[in-house]
Amino acid sequence: MALRPLHLLGSPMLRTRAAEIGTVTDAVRRLVDDLFDTMRAAQGIGLAANQVGATERVAVVDSGEGEPIVLINPVIVEREGTERAEEGCLSIPDLYGDVDRATKIVVETTTPDGGRITVPANALTARAVQHEIDHLDGILFIDHLSLLRRRMLLKKWRKARAGEHGYLKEVAPPGAEV
């Protein structure tokens, strides 16, 4: 199990657009495994590479609704419907906001074997995929909120982090303490 530290709000990595991957290598497959390990240990349902300090356009989603999804160079090719629902983020712990997202999507992605496929997703899985693709584009869920709501959450974030330094959070295996 390879757990990577999470980059928190304020880290420049979270605002960096991830780079396209030319060829899926063993290093990319290890990154996918590390993303799944880190996401599950942190009790999330999705995680993008830039959230762990990697610059590749890779993310993973496991919402518990169907099979886990690996997103390598993902592109949403179809969107349907809209729903507003609460979102949170492993990189902005304990803050939540209502975000409008498509209720059904089809995403085109590269597999860990290097093939290109399309994957339909709906409900929570569709929301998580859109959230992670936003991460790969340097966009956070708070960017979708009204200016007033965003300012309120950022004030709460600064207050909660008072006295803390740095933008990394260690992730521990379930049952262990950091």
Phi, psi and omega per residue, in radians:
M1 nan 2.112 3.125
A2 -1.961 1.880 3.127
L3 -1.756 2.366 3.140
R4 -1.947 2.590 3.074
P5 -1.149 2.539 3.095
L6 -1.538 2.405 3.008
H7 -1.459 2.294 -3.106
L8 -1.766 2.883 3.102
L9 -0.820 2.271 -3.074
G10 1.916 -0.418 3.091
S11 -1.225 2.269 3.096
P12 -1.032 -0.426 3.133
M13 -1.030 -0.589 -3.082
L14 -1.257 -0.295 3.138
R15 -1.847 0.158 -3.128
T16 -1.687 2.282 3.061
R17 -1.294 2.214 -3.126
A18 -1.209 2.568 -3.086
A19 -1.488 2.451 3.073
E20 -1.036 2.600 3.101
I21 -1.778 2.269 3.107
G22 -1.361 -0.990 -3.099
T23 -2.196 2.367 3.093
V24 -1.362 2.009 -3.104
T25 -1.877 3.072 3.046
D26 -1.060 -0.607 3.114
A27 -1.115 -0.671 3.095
V28 -1.165 -0.746 3.122
R29 -1.113 -0.650 3.068
R30 -1.136 -0.692 3.091
L31 -1.060 -0.756 3.096
V32 -1.012 -0.828 3.120
D33 -1.063 -0.763 3.128
D34 -1.104 -0.676 3.118
L35 -1.102 -0.801 3.106
F36 -1.077 -0.805 -3.140
D37 -1.045 -0.819 -3.102
T38 -1.168 -0.784 3.139
M39 -1.028 -0.816 -3.102
R40 -1.188 -0.709 3.113
A41 -1.121 -0.591 3.140
A42 -1.498 -0.015 3.116
Q43 1.084 0.776 3.072
G44 -1.839 3.104 3.099
I45 -2.064 -0.005 3.099
G46 -2.845 2.692 3.128
L47 -2.758 2.350 3.118
A48 -1.859 2.676 -3.070
A49 -0.984 -0.717 -3.093
N50 -1.192 -0.293 3.055
Q51 -1.239 -0.300 3.089
V52 -2.019 0.296 3.040
G53 1.488 0.215 3.108
A54 -1.736 2.591 -3.051
T55 -1.731 -0.009 -3.106
E56 -1.376 2.657 -3.130
R57 -1.459 1.298 -3.076
V58 -2.388 2.414 3.047
A59 -2.613 2.875 3.092
V60 -2.348 2.659 3.095
V61 -2.441 2.340 2.996
D62 -2.537 1.585 -3.074
S63 -1.497 -0.094 -3.059
G64 1.512 -0.071 3.101
E65 -1.844 1.563 -3.127
G66 1.593 -2.892 -3.084
E67 -1.290 2.583 3.007
P68 -1.043 2.619 -3.081
I69 -2.068 2.291 3.015
V70 -1.766 2.238 -3.131
L71 -2.014 1.893 3.070
I72 -2.100 2.100 -3.043
N73 0.887 0.894 -3.066
P74 -1.295 2.573 3.061
V75 -2.435 2.202 3.066
I76 -1.385 2.133 -3.081
V77 -1.847 -0.265 3.079
E78 -2.544 2.492 3.057
R79 -2.371 2.526 3.111
E80 -2.560 2.432 3.075
G81 1.193 2.960 3.090
T82 -2.530 2.448 3.080
E83 -2.517 2.436 3.050
R84 -1.713 2.250 3.117
A85 -2.641 2.826 -3.107
E86 -1.288 2.383 3.051
E87 -2.230 2.677 2.991
G88 -2.325 -3.058 -3.078
C89 -2.716 2.403 3.095
L90 -1.082 -0.434 -3.141
S91 -1.517 -0.114 3.081
I92 -2.367 1.186 -3.004
P93 -1.046 2.499 3.022
D94 1.230 0.198 3.032
L95 -2.034 2.445 -3.077
Y96 -2.441 2.655 3.089
G97 -2.744 2.687 3.128
D98 -1.429 2.194 -3.081
V99 -2.217 2.389 3.043
D100 -1.433 2.261 3.098
R101 -2.466 2.758 3.015
A102 -1.123 2.504 -3.120
T103 -1.484 -0.442 3.098
K104 -2.364 2.383 3.095
I105 -2.433 2.863 2.905
V106 -2.208 2.198 -3.136
V107 -2.005 2.362 3.044
E108 -1.679 2.300 -3.063
T109 -2.586 2.788 3.046
T110 -1.619 2.446 3.117
T111 -1.490 2.868 3.059
P112 -1.059 -0.311 3.078
D113 -1.523 -0.098 3.100
G114 1.711 -0.065 3.102
G115 -1.431 2.761 3.130
R116 -1.841 2.257 -3.113
I117 -2.364 2.887 2.969
T118 -1.969 2.478 -3.096
V119 -2.253 2.098 3.044
P120 -1.396 2.570 3.096
A121 -2.563 2.542 3.060
N122 -2.473 3.007 3.095
A123 0.959 -2.299 -3.065
L124 -1.095 -0.653 -3.140
T125 -1.118 -0.756 3.106
A126 -1.061 -0.757 3.121
R127 -1.060 -0.802 -3.109
A128 -1.131 -0.728 3.120
V129 -1.068 -0.793 3.130
Q130 -1.102 -0.702 3.109
H131 -1.058 -0.790 -3.104
E132 -1.233 -0.652 3.083
I133 -1.135 -0.664 3.019
D134 -0.968 -0.804 3.108
H135 -0.957 -0.784 -3.116
L136 -1.113 -0.370 3.088
D137 -1.675 0.083 -3.140
G138 1.381 0.381 -3.122
I139 -1.921 2.371 3.111
L140 -1.883 2.760 -3.115
F141 -1.043 -0.523 -3.136
I142 -1.163 -0.357 3.098
D143 -1.195 -0.325 3.137
H144 -1.560 -0.091 -3.081
L145 -1.554 2.839 3.054
S146 -1.108 2.723 -3.138
L147 -0.999 -0.739 -3.135
L148 -1.097 -0.834 -3.134
R149 -1.122 -0.721 3.128
R150 -1.087 -0.805 3.124
R151 -1.062 -0.697 3.129
M152 -1.105 -0.776 3.135
L153 -1.171 -0.686 3.123
L154 -1.136 -0.644 3.080
K155 -1.109 -0.781 3.100
K156 -1.065 -0.726 3.133
W157 -1.068 -0.850 3.142
R158 -1.067 -0.696 3.132
K159 -1.135 -0.780 -3.136
A160 -1.144 -0.522 -3.099
R161 -1.675 0.082 -3.120
A162 -0.915 2.239 3.122
G163 1.522 -0.169 3.112
E164 -1.595 2.579 -3.132
H165 -2.164 2.619 3.092
G166 1.520 2.971 -3.070
Y167 -2.187 0.460 3.121
L168 -2.085 2.491 3.084
K169 -2.226 2.112 3.092
E170 -1.210 2.530 3.100
V171 -1.986 2.290 -3.114
A172 -1.922 2.684 3.062
P173 -1.053 2.672 3.111
P174 -0.896 2.323 -3.137
G175 1.571 -0.273 3.128
A176 -1.664 2.767 3.103
E177 -1.888 2.553 3.126
V178 -1.657 nan nan
